[in-house]
Amino acid sequence: MHYPQDTQVMPALAAAHLLRASNARLVTGREVTAVPRGPGGAVRGVRTDRGDIHALAVVNAAGTWGGEIAVRAGVSLPVLPRRGFVLVTEPLPPRIRHKVYAADYVGDVASDSAALQTSPVVEGTPAGPVLIGASRERVGFDRSLSLPALRALAAGATDLFPFLAEVRALRTYVGFRPYLPDHLPAIGPDPRAPGLLHACGHEGAGIGLATGTGRLIAQALTGQVPDLDLGAFRPDRFTEEAE
Ligand SMILES: Cc1cc2nc3c(=O)[nH]c(=O)nc-3n(C[C@H](O)[C@H](O)[C@H](O)COP(=O)(O)OP(=O)(O)OC[C@H]3O[C@@H](n4cnc5c(N)ncnc54)[C@H](O)[C@@H]3O)c2cc1C
């Protein structure tokens, strides 16, 4: 599968640019341990392991840990981890000029199976290494290396680009895609806790969807009508199902 309109972004660099453009103050190395609520139930900021930060609104953008932050605010949000590995090759002269997916990728993304799934996605980078993704498994927060997953990734990539059989893989990395049971993110205000907003659960598309989500959250925070109806992303939609 070739998507001619596909683009590429280095997430850490994109985050640094967005941060600079926003003029926001970034405080790192603090864990949010609680989200205190006032008498009417409204959030009052966050409690961290290094003191309280008072605020009229709190945005839960804790990715795979979004469910924990929700619990710390006294609400439930069933965010779960979907493990994925990526193989990174040694730097190569440019031979893979755009991202190539095997067509079964789309089916794997939508699948509810807990078993290992690997549909190859191969992309070159400006620095030379080729990125080979991506596996999907529901194994909780297990970070241990899985040789079956890595073998399947390598085999899928060499099927698409036979010359990769001669190329060395230098490293691999693992991550956990944050997903909700219906595979849609939670975006917007939480009616159960005034002042609390959620922006998490974007599964395997959270980098691409980051700026769009940020815009929707900014609109919700400033009382504007969001560009997109947030109904499908309501953070309390799973509470209703359980009742
Ligand atoms: C193998 C793999 C391939 C992927 N490929 C793509 C892709 O091609 N395109 C794409 O768009 N997406 C892709 N994704 C998905 C993407 O990585 C995620 O959707 C995205 O990173 C989620 O971003 P986030 O900001 O919601 O969460 P994160 O990036 O996980 O950020 C959450 C932050 O919250 C912090 N945090 C958690 N708990 C607390 C606490 N109690 N107190 C303070 N801070 C806390 C964490 O430290 C972390 O910094 C991929 C994921 C994997 C695993």
PDBQT file of the ligand as one rigid body, heavy atoms in Angstrom, charges set to zero:
ROOT
HETATM    1  C1  LIG A 301       5.561   0.762  18.048  1.00  0.00    +0.000 C 
HETATM    2  C2  LIG A 301       4.695   1.979  17.978  1.00  0.00    +0.000 A 
HETATM    3  C3  LIG A 301       4.545   2.643  16.771  1.00  0.00    +0.000 A 
HETATM    4  C4  LIG A 301       3.751   3.783  16.685  1.00  0.00    +0.000 A 
HETATM    5  N1  LIG A 301       3.653   4.442  15.477  1.00  0.00    +0.000 NA
HETATM    6  C5  LIG A 301       2.915   5.563  15.399  1.00  0.00    +0.000 A 
HETATM    7  C6  LIG A 301       2.814   6.274  14.158  1.00  0.00    +0.000 A 
HETATM    8  O1  LIG A 301       3.384   5.879  13.131  1.00  0.00    +0.000 OA
HETATM    9  N2  LIG A 301       2.060   7.407  14.121  1.00  0.00    +0.000 N 
HETATM   10  C7  LIG A 301       1.399   7.867  15.220  1.00  0.00    +0.000 A 
HETATM   11  O2  LIG A 301       0.726   8.896  15.133  1.00  0.00    +0.000 OA
HETATM   12  N3  LIG A 301       1.474   7.219  16.414  1.00  0.00    +0.000 NA
HETATM   13  C8  LIG A 301       2.191   6.066  16.523  1.00  0.00    +0.000 A 
HETATM   14  N4  LIG A 301       2.259   5.385  17.711  1.00  0.00    +0.000 N 
HETATM   15  C9  LIG A 301       1.368   5.784  18.808  1.00  0.00    +0.000 C 
HETATM   16  C10 LIG A 301       1.889   6.967  19.568  1.00  0.00    +0.000 C 
HETATM   17  O3  LIG A 301       3.200   6.704  20.029  1.00  0.00    +0.000 OA
HETATM   18  C11 LIG A 301       0.946   7.244  20.759  1.00  0.00    +0.000 C 
HETATM   19  O4  LIG A 301      -0.415   7.316  20.343  1.00  0.00    +0.000 OA
HETATM   20  C12 LIG A 301       1.317   8.577  21.377  1.00  0.00    +0.000 C 
HETATM   21  O5  LIG A 301       2.686   8.572  21.770  1.00  0.00    +0.000 OA
HETATM   22  C13 LIG A 301       0.461   8.898  22.585  1.00  0.00    +0.000 C 
HETATM   23  O6  LIG A 301       0.840  10.194  22.976  1.00  0.00    +0.000 OA
HETATM   24  P1  LIG A 301       0.345  10.824  24.318  1.00  0.00    +0.000 P 
HETATM   25  O7  LIG A 301       0.918  12.205  24.369  1.00  0.00    +0.000 OA
HETATM   26  O8  LIG A 301      -1.137  10.636  24.458  1.00  0.00    +0.000 OA
HETATM   27  O9  LIG A 301       1.009   9.909  25.467  1.00  0.00    +0.000 OA
HETATM   28  P2  LIG A 301       2.575   9.749  25.846  1.00  0.00    +0.000 P 
HETATM   29  O10 LIG A 301       3.446  10.156  24.717  1.00  0.00    +0.000 OA
HETATM   30  O11 LIG A 301       2.678   8.380  26.390  1.00  0.00    +0.000 OA
HETATM   31  O12 LIG A 301       2.727  10.827  26.993  1.00  0.00    +0.000 OA
HETATM   32  C14 LIG A 301       2.138  10.639  28.246  1.00  0.00    +0.000 C 
HETATM   33  C15 LIG A 301       3.027  11.318  29.265  1.00  0.00    +0.000 C 
HETATM   34  O13 LIG A 301       2.364  11.336  30.534  1.00  0.00    +0.000 OA
HETATM   35  C16 LIG A 301       3.345  11.121  31.523  1.00  0.00    +0.000 C 
HETATM   36  N5  LIG A 301       2.690  10.627  32.754  1.00  0.00    +0.000 N 
HETATM   37  C17 LIG A 301       2.029   9.445  32.933  1.00  0.00    +0.000 A 
HETATM   38  N6  LIG A 301       1.557   9.368  34.201  1.00  0.00    +0.000 NA
HETATM   39  C18 LIG A 301       1.918  10.515  34.816  1.00  0.00    +0.000 A 
HETATM   40  C19 LIG A 301       1.734  11.021  36.141  1.00  0.00    +0.000 A 
HETATM   41  N7  LIG A 301       1.064  10.346  37.083  1.00  0.00    +0.000 N 
HETATM   42  N8  LIG A 301       2.250  12.234  36.445  1.00  0.00    +0.000 NA
HETATM   43  C20 LIG A 301       2.924  12.967  35.499  1.00  0.00    +0.000 A 
HETATM   44  N9  LIG A 301       3.118  12.541  34.217  1.00  0.00    +0.000 NA
HETATM   45  C21 LIG A 301       2.631  11.328  33.897  1.00  0.00    +0.000 A 
HETATM   46  C22 LIG A 301       4.289  10.100  30.905  1.00  0.00    +0.000 C 
HETATM   47  O14 LIG A 301       5.528  10.138  31.572  1.00  0.00    +0.000 OA
HETATM   48  C23 LIG A 301       4.362  10.607  29.464  1.00  0.00    +0.000 C 
HETATM   49  O15 LIG A 301       5.395  11.553  29.319  1.00  0.00    +0.000 OA
HETATM   50  C24 LIG A 301       3.059   4.250  17.834  1.00  0.00    +0.000 A 
HETATM   51  C25 LIG A 301       3.227   3.585  19.058  1.00  0.00    +0.000 A 
HETATM   52  C26 LIG A 301       4.026   2.458  19.132  1.00  0.00    +0.000 A 
HETATM   53  C27 LIG A 301       4.175   1.750  20.462  1.00  0.00    +0.000 C 
ENDROOT
TORSDOF 0
